[in-house]
Amino acid sequence: MTTEGNADRWQRGAECISTEVDDQRVLFAIESGKYVALNVTAERIWDMLAEPLSEDEIVARLRAQFEVDAATCRAAVDRTLAELAATKLVRRV
């Protein structure tokens, strides 16, 4: 986790196709040609990023929805953003 990541805002990046497969949302990133199957946490993060948000804002919103401690939540957010950024589905703004 970086301090810089906490100050930056994140938003959806590349164009993608979203579909449901067996009750799970799957995103296909057109630019990178990769797909990602989202778990519940990742799906919530994706939904939140319809508007630019900081990592701190994402963590706060998730903690309001789920019973999770701050460190565990932050780690999940960091990991999810890194995975989505690698496929160009999200980006820092």
Secondary structure, 3 states (H helix, E strand, C coil): CCHHHHHCEEEECCCEEEEEECCEEEEEECCCCEEEECCHHHHHHHHHCCCCEEHHHHHHHHHHHCCCCHHHHHHHHHHHHHHHHHCCCEEEC
